Amino acid sequence: MTSKFKTFLAISVVILLTTFFHYVGWLRPVENLIRNIITPVSKVMYNFSLELNGKTESFSSISDLENAYKNLKLATTNSEMLEAKISLLEAENQELRLQANFLKINKYETLGAEVIGKNVDSLGNTIIINRGQTANLQVNQPVVVNDGVLIGKIIKVEKDNAVIRLINDNQSKIAATILNQEKSLGLVEGGYGISIYLNFIPQNEIVQVGETVVTSGLEPGIPKGLLLGKIEAIEKEAYQPFQKAVLTPFIDLEKILEVSIILSN
């Protein structure tokens, strides 16, 4: 008798005896013990299966997931747009308050306008406003923002809009003076939309960094005392009749929203 046959015979006897003992009830205590151990585990697994199936059913459709994502993205976009509009309105209100204060003090005859466009010429710097011939605008009228900051002059007028050449345009020229002891005179000129210079300052006059430069009032139609910028650097060469100053404008000329045109003074 081989060992494999003996093993098979032993297993068969065990199965037969187990079956017999089960039917006569002798194995019932052991079966109950095993059942008590397995039941809680089985219940937990079943509940987990139900929860998993429920979540799967709630997202059973790919289109439902896509719609949920689109709705969330739309809500986020709307919120960001609202915040941007509020920020823009606050900036506009601040500019209008400053302009109103300046105009009230100086009693200029003015007209408000909105910036609606900007040029694309890399050699210059001009903006377009929504006022024109119908509002009686004319070429060379000065344009200001905030507390009397001169940003440029009107160079072209059409029916319902006008073009303003900003002070950093390479063709811009404004008669100016420094608020120093000598009240030094000069000419503010633009540097291709990048910088602003005060040229033709007499060499023998003392000019310091940080001093304020304003309009001199020597140019027809441009009131005296409009702000132009602060001196950032001084370029002075020996044996030259004039010195030059680099100016920093009082505002960012790339972010102008509202302006006031001085019609008369």
C-alpha positions in Angstrom: 0.0 0.0 0.0 1.6 3.3 -1.1 1.8 6.5 0.9 -0.5 8.4 -1.4 -3.2 5.8 -1.1 -2.9 5.9 2.7 -3.3 9.7 2.6 -6.4 9.5 0.4 -7.9 6.8 2.6 -7.3 8.9 5.7 -8.9 12.0 4.2 -11.9 10.0 3.0 -12.4 8.6 6.5 -12.2 12.1 8.0 -14.8 13.4 5.6 -17.1 10.5 6.2 -16.9 10.8 10.0 -17.4 14.7 9.8 -20.5 14.2 7.7 -21.8 11.6 10.0 -21.1 13.6 13.2 -22.8 16.7 11.5 -26.0 14.8 10.8 -26.2 13.2 14.3 -25.6 16.7 15.8 -22.3 16.0 17.6 -20.5 18.9 15.8 -23.2 21.6 16.6 -21.2 23.3 19.4 -18.2 23.6 17.2 -20.3 24.9 14.3 -22.0 27.6 16.5 -18.6 28.8 17.7 -17.3 29.2 14.2 -20.5 30.9 13.1 -20.3 33.4 16.0 -16.8 34.4 14.9 -17.5 34.8 11.2 -20.9 36.6 11.5 -19.5 40.1 12.7 -16.8 40.1 10.1 -19.3 39.2 7.4 -21.7 42.0 8.5 -18.9 44.6 8.3 -17.9 43.5 4.8 -21.5 43.6 3.7 -22.1 47.2 5.0 -18.9 48.3 3.4 -20.1 46.8 0.1 -23.4 48.7 0.3 -21.6 52.0 1.0 -19.2 51.5 -1.9 -22.1 50.6 -4.2 -24.0 53.7 -3.1 -21.1 56.0 -3.9 -20.6 54.3 -7.2 -24.2 54.8 -8.1 -24.1 58.5 -7.2 -21.4 58.9 -9.9 -22.6 56.2 -12.2 -22.6 58.5 -15.2 -19.4 60.1 -16.6 -21.6 63.0 -17.8 -22.7 63.7 -14.2 -19.0 64.0 -13.2 -18.4 66.4 -16.1 -21.4 68.5 -15.3 -20.4 68.8 -11.6 -16.9 69.9 -12.7 -18.2 72.4 -15.2 -20.6 73.9 -12.5 -17.7 74.2 -10.0 -15.5 75.8 -12.6 -18.2 78.3 -13.6 -18.9 79.3 -10.0 -15.1 79.9 -9.5 -14.8 82.0 -12.6 -17.9 84.1 -11.7 -16.4 84.7 -8.3 -13.1 85.8 -9.8 -14.8 88.1 -12.3 -16.8 89.7 -9.5 -13.7 90.4 -7.4 -12.0 91.9 -10.5 -14.9 94.2 -11.1 -15.0 95.4 -7.5 -11.2 96.0 -7.5 -11.6 98.0 -10.8 -14.5 100.1 -9.4 -12.5 100.9 -6.2 -9.5 102.1 -8.3 -11.8 104.3 -10.5 -13.5 105.8 -7.4 -10.2 106.6 -5.8 -9.0 108.4 -9.0 -12.3 110.3 -9.3 -12.1 111.5 -5.7 -8.6 112.8 -6.1 -9.4 114.6 -9.4 -12.6 116.1 -7.8 -10.5 117.4 -4.9 -7.9 119.0 -7.2 -10.5 120.6 -9.5 -12.5 121.9 -6.6 -9.5 123.7 -5.2 -8.2 125.2 -8.5 -11.7 125.9 -10.0 -10.6 124.9 -13.6 -13.3 124.4 -16.2 -12.8 120.7 -17.0 -14.4 117.7 -18.6 -14.1 114.0 -17.4 -13.4 111.2 -19.8 -12.7 107.4 -19.8 -9.7 105.8 -21.4 -10.9 103.4 -24.1 -7.8 102.5 -25.9 -4.0 102.7 -26.3 -1.6 102.9 -29.2 0.6 100.0 -30.3 3.5 102.1 -31.5 6.7 101.0 -29.7 8.3 104.4 -30.4 5.6 106.5 -28.7 2.9 106.4 -26.1 -0.6 107.7 -26.6 -4.1 106.8 -25.3 -7.6 107.3 -26.6 -10.5 108.8 -24.6 -14.3 108.7 -25.2 -14.7 112.4 -25.7 -14.2 114.4 -28.9 -15.5 117.3 -31.0 -19.1 116.9 -29.7 -17.7 117.7 -26.2 -15.8 120.8 -27.6 -12.3 119.3 -27.1 -9.4 120.9 -28.9 -5.8 120.1 -29.7 -3.2 121.0 -27.1 -5.6 121.0 -24.1 -3.8 119.5 -21.0 -5.1 116.3 -19.5 -4.7 115.5 -15.7 -5.4 112.7 -13.2 -5.5 112.5 -9.4 -4.3 115.6 -7.5 -3.3 117.6 -10.6 -0.8 115.2 -12.2 -0.3 116.2 -15.9 -0.2 113.1 -18.0 -0.2 114.7 -21.4 -1.9 116.9 -24.1 -4.5 116.3 -26.7 -3.0 115.9 -30.2 -6.0 114.7 -32.2 -9.7 115.2 -32.0 -12.4 113.3 -33.8 -16.2 113.3 -33.4 -16.6 111.1 -30.3 -13.0 110.5 -29.2 -9.6 112.1 -28.9 -5.9 111.0 -28.8 -3.7 112.1 -25.9 0.1 112.1 -26.2 1.5 111.1 -22.8 4.5 112.9 -21.3 6.8 109.9 -21.8 6.1 109.9 -25.6 9.2 110.7 -27.6 7.5 113.7 -29.2 6.2 115.2 -25.9 7.6 118.5 -24.7 6.3 120.4 -21.6 7.8 123.7 -20.2 8.6 122.9 -16.6 10.2 124.2 -13.4 11.9 122.6 -10.4 10.6 123.4 -6.9 14.1 124.2 -5.7 15.6 127.4 -4.4 16.5 128.7 -7.9 13.1 127.6 -9.4 15.2 126.1 -12.2 13.5 126.1 -15.6 13.7 123.3 -18.2 11.9 121.3 -20.8 10.3 117.9 -19.9 10.7 115.5 -22.8 9.7 111.8 -23.2 12.1 109.0 -23.9 10.3 106.7 -26.3 7.6 105.7 -23.8 10.2 104.4 -21.3 11.5 107.4 -19.4 11.0 111.2 -18.8 13.8 113.8 -18.8 14.1 117.4 -17.7 16.5 119.0 -20.2 18.2 122.4 -20.5 18.7 123.0 -16.8 21.3 125.7 -16.4 24.6 124.1 -15.4 25.3 126.5 -12.5 22.0 125.9 -10.7 21.8 123.4 -7.8 19.5 120.4 -8.5 19.0 117.6 -6.1 17.5 114.1 -6.2 13.9 114.0 -4.8 12.9 117.5 -5.8 9.5 118.0 -7.5 9.1 119.1 -11.1 5.9 121.0 -12.1 4.6 122.9 -15.2 6.1 126.4 -15.4 3.1 128.1 -16.8 5.2 129.5 -19.7 3.4 127.3 -22.3 0.1 128.6 -23.7 -2.9 126.6 -22.4 -0.9 124.7 -19.7 -1.6 126.0 -16.1 1.3 126.6 -13.8 1.9 124.1 -11.0 0.6 120.8 -12.5 2.7 117.9 -11.2 5.1 116.1 -13.6 7.4 114.0 -11.5 10.3 113.8 -9.0 14.0 113.9 -9.8 15.4 110.4 -9.7 18.9 111.0 -11.1 21.0 113.9 -12.4 23.3 113.8 -15.4 25.9 116.6 -15.3 28.9 116.9 -17.6 31.7 119.4 -17.2 32.1 122.2 -19.7 28.4 121.7 -20.9 26.0 124.7 -20.6 23.1 122.5 -19.4 22.5 119.6 -17.1 19.8 117.0 -17.3 17.6 115.2 -14.8 15.8 111.8 -15.0 12.2 112.0 -13.7 10.0 109.4 -12.0 6.3 110.2 -12.8 3.8 110.4 -10.0 1.6 107.7 -11.5 1.9 104.6 -13.6 1.2 105.9 -17.1 0.4 102.4 -18.2 -2.6 102.1 -15.9 -4.7 105.2 -16.5 -8.5 104.7 -16.3 -10.1 108.1 -15.8 -8.9 111.5 -16.9 -9.9 115.2 -16.7 -9.3 117.6 -19.6 -8.7 121.2 -18.6 -10.8 123.3 -21.0 -9.8 126.7 -19.6 -8.1 128.2 -16.6 
